[in-house]
Amino acid sequence: MCGFVTLLATSGQQVSGAVLRRMTQRLAHRGPDDIGFACVDHSSGAIRTWGQELPDEISLSGVIFGHRRLSILDLSPAGHQPMVSSAGSVLCFNGEIYNFLELRRRLAADGVSFQGTGDTEVLLAAYDRWGLEALPRLNGMWAFILWDGVRRTVVACRDRFGVKPLYYTSVDGVQVFGSEIKAVLEHPGAHRGFEQRQVAGYLRDGLTDHTAQTMFCGIRSLSPGTSIVLGDGRSTTERYWSLPGMA
């Protein structure tokens, strides 16, 4: 289990290193082994990365990532996240790709080389090679968000049955994604009001996250089997998988 936050401050907004660190630290229980940060200039594609040394006073804009890692498959530094590819893509990933060895062999046969032994690197390489067509090839449980260094877009995706969580909202024009609501609410501009109907549904029936709307105003859960692509001021949501006969 890992955890991440991502902020899309692509219209001149600024996010301090201190805010990014606090949001990421709210997920420390999900990833006690490592911490990492990255910032992408969405115009030039230039990427900066930090570990624990991220300065609190720095001002960040663009596509901003924070990640807490639980090391499972690749215990080496090669599994560090946010992970950056040679194509200039950046990935934050939580979950497990069960068929990553099969995908790795297929990619290697196409000439892709790998530095580590984990599934994060395979997922990133699969996206760089196949784009959104990689999603139906994945078998596992996951939530991820990725900066596409070629298409200059941001892609967020959740596994077929929604085993791994992913929440999102908009705060003062900044799109905010997180593995848990508590990390999203750590943003100083986040609205903390409640959706009364969702709260009532929980108190009456014990239901949570059974719809896209959560119990918190304006904070939504990305639906299972769904991806969002954000770029050029537009957002496109697509369902890449649904139960047969229920599409």
C-alpha positions as CSV (number, residue, x, y, z in Angstrom):
1,M,0.0,0.0,0.0
2,C,1.3,3.4,-1.0
3,G,-0.2,6.9,-1.0
4,F,0.1,10.0,-3.2
5,V,-1.2,13.5,-3.8
6,T,-1.1,15.4,-7.1
7,L,-1.9,19.0,-7.7
8,L,-2.5,20.6,-11.1
9,A,-1.5,24.2,-10.6
10,T,-1.2,25.0,-14.3
11,S,-2.8,28.5,-14.5
12,G,-0.2,30.5,-12.5
13,Q,-1.2,29.3,-9.1
14,Q,1.5,28.6,-6.5
15,V,1.8,25.7,-4.0
16,S,4.4,25.9,-1.3
17,G,6.7,23.1,-0.4
18,A,5.3,23.1,3.1
19,V,1.7,22.5,1.9
20,L,2.8,19.7,-0.4
21,R,4.8,18.1,2.4
22,R,1.9,18.3,4.9
23,M,-0.5,16.8,2.4
24,T,1.9,13.9,1.6
25,Q,2.7,13.3,5.2
26,R,-1.0,12.7,5.9
27,L,-0.4,9.5,4.0
28,A,2.7,8.3,5.9
29,H,0.8,5.3,7.3
30,R,0.3,4.1,3.8
31,G,4.0,4.3,2.9
32,P,6.5,4.3,5.7
33,D,9.5,3.3,3.5
34,D,10.2,6.3,1.3
35,I,9.0,9.8,0.4
36,G,9.4,11.6,-2.9
37,F,8.2,14.8,-4.7
38,A,8.3,16.0,-8.3
39,C,7.1,19.1,-10.2
40,V,6.6,19.3,-13.9
41,D,6.5,22.6,-15.8
42,H,3.5,21.8,-18.0
43,S,4.6,24.2,-20.7
44,S,8.2,23.1,-21.2
45,G,8.0,19.6,-19.7
46,A,11.0,20.3,-17.4
47,I,11.0,18.0,-14.3
48,R,12.4,18.7,-10.9
49,T,12.5,16.0,-8.2
50,W,13.2,15.9,-4.4
51,G,13.3,13.4,-1.6
52,Q,13.1,14.3,2.0
53,E,15.0,17.5,1.3
54,L,12.1,19.4,-0.4
55,P,12.3,23.0,0.9
56,D,9.3,24.2,2.8
57,E,9.7,27.7,1.4
58,I,9.8,26.8,-2.3
59,S,6.9,27.9,-4.5
60,L,5.7,25.3,-7.0
61,S,3.5,25.5,-10.1
62,G,2.6,23.1,-12.8
63,V,1.9,19.4,-12.1
64,I,3.0,18.6,-8.6
65,F,3.4,15.2,-7.1
66,G,4.0,13.8,-3.6
67,H,4.4,10.1,-2.8
68,R,4.7,7.8,0.2
69,R,6.1,4.4,-0.6
70,L,5.6,1.0,0.9
71,S,8.2,-1.2,-0.8
72,I,6.9,-4.6,-1.7
73,L,8.1,-5.9,-5.1
74,D,11.3,-3.9,-5.7
75,L,12.9,-2.9,-2.4
76,S,15.7,-1.0,-4.1
77,P,15.9,2.7,-4.9
78,A,14.9,1.8,-8.5
79,G,11.4,1.6,-7.2
80,H,11.4,5.2,-5.9
81,Q,8.4,7.4,-6.7
82,P,7.4,9.7,-8.3
83,M,9.0,7.7,-11.1
84,V,10.3,9.5,-14.2
85,S,10.7,7.8,-17.6
86,S,13.1,8.5,-20.4
87,A,10.1,9.9,-22.4
88,G,9.6,12.5,-19.7
89,S,6.5,10.9,-18.1
90,V,6.0,11.0,-14.3
91,L,4.1,8.4,-12.4
92,C,2.6,8.1,-8.9
93,F,1.2,4.6,-8.4
94,N,-0.6,2.7,-5.6
95,G,-1.4,-1.0,-6.0
96,E,-0.1,-4.1,-7.7
97,I,-0.1,-5.2,-11.3
98,Y,-0.4,-8.9,-11.1
99,N,0.6,-9.6,-14.7
100,F,3.6,-7.2,-14.7
101,L,6.1,-10.0,-15.6
102,E,4.1,-10.8,-18.7
103,L,3.9,-7.2,-19.7
104,R,7.6,-6.7,-19.0
105,R,8.5,-9.6,-21.3
106,R,6.4,-8.2,-24.0
107,L,7.9,-4.7,-23.7
108,A,11.4,-6.1,-23.5
109,A,10.8,-8.0,-26.7
110,D,10.0,-4.6,-28.3
111,G,13.3,-3.2,-27.1
112,V,12.3,-1.6,-23.8
113,S,15.0,-1.8,-21.1
114,F,14.4,-1.8,-17.4
115,Q,16.5,-0.6,-14.4
116,G,14.6,-2.4,-11.6
117,T,12.4,-5.4,-10.9
118,G,9.1,-3.9,-9.8
119,D,5.7,-3.3,-11.4
120,T,5.8,0.5,-11.2
121,E,8.5,0.7,-13.9
122,V,6.5,-1.8,-16.0
123,L,3.3,0.3,-15.7
124,L,5.1,3.5,-16.7
125,A,6.8,1.8,-19.7
126,A,3.5,0.2,-20.7
127,Y,1.8,3.6,-20.8
128,D,4.7,5.2,-22.6
129,R,4.5,2.5,-25.3
130,W,0.7,2.0,-25.6
131,G,-0.9,5.1,-24.1
132,L,-4.5,4.6,-22.9
133,E,-4.5,1.3,-24.7
134,A,-2.3,0.0,-21.9
135,L,-5.3,0.1,-19.4
136,P,-7.2,-2.9,-20.6
137,R,-4.0,-4.9,-20.6
138,L,-3.5,-4.4,-16.9
139,N,-4.6,-7.1,-14.4
140,G,-4.5,-6.1,-10.8
141,M,-5.6,-3.4,-8.3
142,W,-4.4,0.1,-8.7
143,A,-4.9,3.8,-8.6
144,F,-2.4,6.0,-10.4
145,I,-1.9,9.5,-11.8
146,L,0.6,10.2,-14.5
147,W,2.0,13.1,-16.4
148,D,2.2,12.1,-20.1
149,G,5.5,13.7,-21.2
150,V,4.7,13.2,-24.9
151,R,1.1,14.4,-25.1
152,R,1.5,16.9,-22.2
153,T,-1.6,15.6,-20.5
154,V,-2.4,14.2,-17.0
155,V,-4.0,10.8,-16.7
156,A,-5.7,9.5,-13.6
157,C,-7.0,5.9,-13.5
158,R,-8.5,3.4,-11.1
159,D,-8.7,-0.4,-11.3
160,R,-11.7,-2.2,-12.6
161,F,-13.5,-2.8,-9.2
162,G,-12.2,0.2,-7.3
163,V,-10.1,-1.7,-4.8
164,K,-7.6,1.1,-4.6
165,P,-9.0,4.6,-3.7
166,L,-8.6,7.9,-5.6
167,Y,-10.3,11.1,-4.7
168,Y,-10.3,14.5,-6.4
169,T,-11.6,18.1,-6.1
170,S,-10.9,21.6,-7.2
171,V,-9.4,24.2,-4.7
172,D,-9.1,27.8,-5.9
173,G,-8.6,26.6,-9.5
174,V,-6.1,23.9,-8.6
175,Q,-7.1,20.3,-9.3
176,V,-6.2,18.1,-6.3
177,F,-6.0,14.3,-6.3
178,G,-5.2,12.1,-3.4
179,S,-5.3,8.5,-2.1
180,E,-7.3,9.6,0.9
181,I,-9.7,12.4,1.7
182,K,-7.6,13.5,4.7
183,A,-4.7,14.3,2.4
184,V,-7.0,16.4,0.1
185,L,-8.4,18.2,3.1
186,E,-4.9,19.1,4.2
187,H,-4.8,21.7,1.5
188,P,-5.5,25.1,3.3
189,G,-8.1,26.1,0.8
190,A,-10.1,22.8,0.9
191,H,-13.8,23.0,1.8
192,R,-14.7,20.9,4.8
193,G,-18.5,20.9,4.5
194,F,-20.5,17.7,4.5
195,E,-22.9,16.3,1.9
196,Q,-25.9,15.6,4.2
197,R,-27.5,13.0,1.9
198,Q,-24.2,11.0,1.8
199,V,-23.8,11.2,5.6
200,A,-27.4,10.1,6.1
201,G,-26.8,7.1,3.8
202,Y,-23.8,6.1,5.9
203,L,-25.6,6.5,9.2
204,R,-28.7,4.6,7.8
205,D,-27.1,1.9,5.6
206,G,-23.4,2.0,6.4
207,L,-22.6,2.9,2.8
208,T,-19.5,4.9,1.8
209,D,-18.2,5.8,-1.6
210,H,-21.0,3.9,-3.3
211,T,-21.4,6.8,-5.6
212,A,-18.9,9.3,-7.1
213,Q,-19.9,11.9,-4.5
214,T,-18.3,11.4,-1.1
215,M,-19.5,12.6,2.3
216,F,-17.5,15.8,1.8
217,C,-18.7,18.7,-0.3
218,G,-17.0,18.9,-3.6
219,I,-14.7,15.8,-3.1
220,R,-15.5,13.0,-5.5
221,S,-14.2,9.4,-5.9
222,L,-13.0,8.4,-9.3
223,S,-15.3,5.6,-10.4
224,P,-13.9,2.0,-10.8
225,G,-12.8,1.1,-14.3
226,T,-12.5,4.8,-15.3
227,S,-9.8,7.1,-16.4
228,I,-9.6,10.9,-16.6
229,V,-7.4,12.8,-19.1
230,L,-6.8,16.5,-18.4
231,G,-5.1,18.8,-20.7
232,D,-5.5,22.1,-22.6
233,G,-8.2,23.2,-20.2
234,R,-10.3,20.2,-20.9
235,S,-11.2,17.0,-18.9
236,T,-12.3,13.8,-20.6
237,T,-13.6,10.9,-18.5
238,E,-13.7,7.4,-20.1
239,R,-14.8,4.0,-18.8
240,Y,-12.2,1.6,-20.1
241,W,-13.9,-1.5,-18.5
242,S,-17.4,-2.5,-17.3
243,L,-18.9,-5.9,-16.4
244,P,-20.0,-7.7,-19.5
245,G,-23.7,-7.1,-20.2
246,M,-23.7,-4.0,-18.0
247,A,-22.0,-1.4,-20.3
